Amino acid sequence: VERTVQIMKDIGMFPLVIRKEIDAFIGNRFLEAVWREALWMLVDGVATTTEIDEAIRMGFGLRWGQMGLFETYRIAGGEAGMRHFMAQFGPTLKWPWSKLMDVPEFNEALVDLVAGQSDEQSGAYTIRELERIRDQNLVGFLRSLKDRNWGAGKVLREHDERRAVAFHAEPGPSDQPLVMAHMQVLPGWIDYNGHMTESRYYFANSETVDAFLRLIGAGMDYVAAGQSYYSAETHIRHLGEAKLGDRLTGVLQIISADEKRFRSFVRIMKGEICVATVEQLCLHVDMASGKAVPAAPEVWAKLRAIAAAQAGLAMPEGAGRAVGQPK
């Protein structure tokens, strides 16, 4: 079991080990309960397949996907918490809200009812089209949760961070620009011109620089301890186009560094084409005082080693340019 759990974690999944052997899994049992209630509502003429699906995806499905059952109900209890929720809604357990212990008769009439309404609801799509719609929505939902470091997105972020550590665990600092981030242009990144919106170029730079900060030991644990690198100045150049579905790579070069600051130059690459560059000055700040201070010795040591290794690189084309400067 332990080996299986570790394998699943290594590939970015979330293993949940149940405490005792049962018929079906936890999720299967929930699905069966919801399925039985849905069949009764169909048989009793309470709702159609479309209306039942809308009740799920427009209502509790959105909440369950990020908080599950008990955390959702904890919020419903207000400031008084779960005990208040239980006191409020406990009596409803005796109300005739559910037919959970009973099931409608499974016969051809039930099959015709469910299949017919399902065809009306979704028959315009092939199964493959529905699968693509489902998977694209799931990816978007997971990415949103990942941005907020919540629910299933927290698992994905931690997996990416572990991969980043393993990917950049070379014996010593590289004397070449560092490939720090990979990303794909998503529908929400596109502006009214059909191109990647300006803010997403800054996001691509942030992903690249954040990965570099983790590499030198200035990740979220470092921030939680009260110190961080703040952006002091940023200059972006748009050199090409990035469109929906394009795969981008963030490549970082350190131009200069000392104990209190570093100057980075990030190339946003689409294959072999540079679509943008972002030059940035970051200051090391004590978050309590809001003042620039020297980085922790272990962070500065890693940064200094990388800066020294890259010192022989040519100054990047475009570094130091001002806005509107002639080519």
VEXTOR-535708 format. One record per residue (C-alpha): residue in one letter; y, z, x. Coordinates in pm, whole numbers, plus 50000, padded with zeros to 5 digits. Layout:
N
aYZX ...
This chain:
327
v500005000050000 e502455009150277 r501814975950453 t502374956650130 v505604975650066 q506874967450415 i505994930450382 m507894928350055 k510934945550209 d510814921950507 i511174891550280 g514044906950082 m512154919649777 f512194953949613 p508724969649587 l508274996149319 v505135017049360 i503975032449030 r502745068249030 k499425062748852 e497155034648741 i498075021648394 d497404991848172 a500074966048259 f503104973848476 i506294992048382 g508194959748319 n505304944348123 r505194974047890 f508904971747819 l508574934647752 e505664940647515 a507664966647322 v510654943447286 w508354914347199 r506704933746915 e510064944146770 a511274908146791 l508204895246605 w508754920246325 m512394909746288 l511254873746260 v508534881446005 d510854903445799 g513564876745803 v516024899645979 a516924874846254 t515974841346406 t514784834946762 t518294823146848 e519944854446708 i517484877446885 d518064860047219 e521844861647167 a521624899047096 i519874903547431 r521894880647657 m525294888647501 g524614925847477 f522214949947642 g520704923247870 l523954922148067 r523954959848106 w520264963348184 g520424937248459 q522784958748662 m522144994548550 g518794996148375 l518105018348073 f518875054148169 e522025047448371 t523365026848079 y522705055347837 r524195080548078 i527505061948049 a527085061247670 g527025099247681 g530545099647821 e531835126348055 a529325151247912 g526525129748052 m522905124447959 r522405157547775 h525205148547537 f523685114147481 m520295129747405 a521855154647163 q523705126446989 f520895101546957 g517755122946980 p517485126146599 t517285088146567 l513765089946712 k512665100546363 w514585072846190 p512855040846076 w514485019446344 s511295007446505 k507874993846416 l506704999146770 m503315013746677 d502554985646437 v502374948046489 p502654918646249 e499464899946175 f498894872846432 n498144841346234 e499154804746213 a502114813345993 l503544836146264 v502914809946533 d504614783046321 l507584805946254 v508164814546621 a507444779746759 g509534762046496 q512614783546551 s512194781646927 d512114743646907 e515344743946705 q516934767446955 s515944751347286 g514114719147210 a516984698047346 y516004708747699 t512864701647894 i511064731448047 r512194720148394 e515814718848275 l515534753848129 e514004766348455 r516914751748653 i519484767048417 r517704800648435 d517414800248814 q521024789248872 n522254816848641 l520054842448815 v521364831849156 g524954834649034 f524284868648879 l522584881449193 r525404868549413 s527914886749195 l525894918949226 k525594912949600 d529394909749633 r529684943649463 n526744959249653 w525114970049328 g521664969049168 a519494940349286 g522504927649483 k522384958649704 v518824949449802 l519944914149892 r522904926350096 e520744950750292 h518204923150354 d520944900050485 e522254927550711 r518774933450854 r518374896150913 a521794894751079 v520864922851316 a517574905851404 f519254871751438 h521884884651680 a519614908051877 e519774886852192 p519394904352530 g523024900152627 p526314885352505 s526434847752471 d528844826652674 q529134802952377 p530794806952036 l528584827951809 v527044814551488 m527674844551263 a527394833250899 h525734808050671 m526824801450314 q526714775550037 v529644763749823 l529014777049470 p530484765249135 g532884794849126 w534324784249463 i535624750749335 d539234744449228 y540634719248978 n540634692449250 g536874695149295 h537224710849641 m536494745749770 t539464767349675 e541734781249947 s540704817449896 r537094808449972 y538014796050318 y539364830850383 f536164844750234 a534114823050472 n536164836750760 s535684872350634 e531914867650613 t531924854850970 v534134882551110 d532304909550912 a529014898051064 f530624900051407 l531874935351336 r528354945751242 l527144930151567 i529454952051777 g528674983351575 a531744983951350 g529964978251018 m530054998950699 d528695030450863 y531575028751111 v534045024350824 a532495053750639 a533165074850949 g536885067350917 q537625038451153 s537855001151094 y539394968451203 y542314956350989 s543624920850970 a547134919151117 e547734881651124 t545824851051003 h546404813651036 i544204788150860 r544044750550913 h542374727450659 l540784698550846 g538244685050600 e536734689350255 a534024712650131 k532524705049791 l529964719649554 g526614725549720 d527824720050077 r526254743350332 l528754759250569 t528424778050896 g530894802851044 v531174800551425 l533254826951606 q534924827251946 i536794856852094 i540044845052254 s541184879052377 a540384915752328 d541394950452435 e540604985652314 k542924983052013 r542674946751904 f540884913651925 r541924878151855 s539234856151702 f538974818951630 v536524808851357 r535384773451291 i534034766850941 m531484739350997 k529834715250753 g527044702450971 e528804688151277 i532154685251096 c534784712551125 v536374715750781 a538674744950868 t539674768851144 v540904804451100 e542684822751382 q542994860051329 l544334891251498 c542504923351407 l543744958351490 h541504988551529 v542825015451294 d542185051951224 m541995051050845 a543235086550793 s546465081950991 g546845044650926 k547685039351295 a546175016751559 v543895035951795 p541325026552061 a537905016751931 a534955039651982 p533585035452337 e530295020052223 v532114994652001 w534614985652271 a531804981552524 k530054955452307 l533294937552223 r534404937352587 a531054922952701 i531244894252450 a534894887352534 a534054886552907 a531114863252851 q533304839052653 a536294841552887 g535344809153059 l535464788752738 a538354764952686 m541094776152450 p540084762252108 e541994731651992 g544564743851742 a544694779851862 g548214793751866 r549644766951639 a552454775351399 v552704763551040 g554224728751026 q553984723151400 p553664685851480 k550294674651615 
